């Protein structure tokens, strides 16, 4: 084991401190550059490393996995975009905010409180240069004129720069949510002078104001090219960098560029995934050419499962399942909604070709970065984040302290996972898959219990057969909600309404 590993594994995250993240007196050895690639609506079955039967070729993502560590039981905290992104950047479950269900839209105000610590602000305090390039989808505050319309000539407020990013470039919502305007370091890059819309099922975007420099088909290439330039510029810097690269693809509008159209032999979604994979190869090449490959940590993952807009039936007819062996899709409380690819490549520390089967959550980035940089976290910071560094040393370690993991669907339904057991606090999917309506769930048990080891497809509901396990998971979930945290530390408050409809099971208990 190299010296860097030895030092990293002596670092610890101390919860319960009285201040916001601060640098300790111990200075770690050379810190890695961190590049966090967040794809949008990519299913776990779309990556051939995870799905041997995948009909989509992903050679560059597969190569990334072969050169690093593949996590086979990794989860987003929510089955949809906004809440997952909140958790990644704050280390806190998003349902602790005012957003109890669904997602934000392009004109919605900021979700991350300006005073809340993020991965970016933490790393910035440790000497990192921080950048966000891509789809933000966490809201920011547009300035408005006397008529209530957005004034695009004025800078936004409470955007990525307020949340710890030295540099930011991107758009506010999803690529199908107006206004279609790029914002760089708080300032719109152009004022919309037209409106655009696409009514095609897979290439759909909603009608809305569109800036002259905003071309939907070029959004993904644009973000990658800007990221390449960023890496080249900062590769020779005397300070490490954190690049958060949240892509708008392969989410709708599904827009593979001309050279990729028809390449998959499946449909435009398959083509789009192949296009993203190719850009991952280009990203790795830039990192290598810049001479920073050995000490750069690349994290590759997705913000939730694949969307039905990919046209599951068409793909299934051709032998491809974006959810692999798992039930459900994006939006659902079932595994297909929140179990995602998660790969870490870091040559200086991560052994090549290793596999970790322990259950992890994307909310763990914050505590991991705190441990990596020897920073302390206060009690009201990263309340649901656990340090993953021990797993990097030994995928089978017992030093990873996560006891259980909470999942959340688009309608705000909960599930909790501990070991092989998953307890779902609703009778249906909590999302778009069957059963999703009151009529669909008539006659079904109120809750669901699955043993994922013997039943990864969640086909056999065991609710009522293991009361001891159900009581344990029920009480654990209740405590996580009441305490405002799932990590050790002082009790804190959740934001917004304490009791909301999806908690009727807890209120009446």
ZIDANOR-V903100 format. One line per field, one symbol per residue. ss: DSSP state (h for helix, s for strand, l for the rest). A space follows every 50 residues. Layout:
BEGIN
ss->???
END
This chain:
BEGIN
ss->llhhhhhhllllllllslllllslllllllllsssssssllllhhhllll llllllllhhhhhhhhllssssssslllllhhhhhhhhhhlllhhhllll llllllllllllllllllhhhhhhhlllssssssslllllsllsllllls llllllslllllllllsssssllllllllsllssllsslllllsssssll llllsssssslllllhhhhhhhhhhhhhhhhhhhllllllssssssllll lllllllhhhlllllllhhhhhhhhhhhhhhhhhhhhhhllllllsssss sslllllhhhlhhhhhhlllllllllllllllllhhhhssssssslllll lllssslllsshhhhhhhhhhhhlsllsllllllllllhhhhhlllllll llllsssslllllsssssllsssslllllllllllllllllllllllsss slllllllllllllllhhhhhhhhhhhhhhhhhlllllllllllllllll hhhhhhhll
END
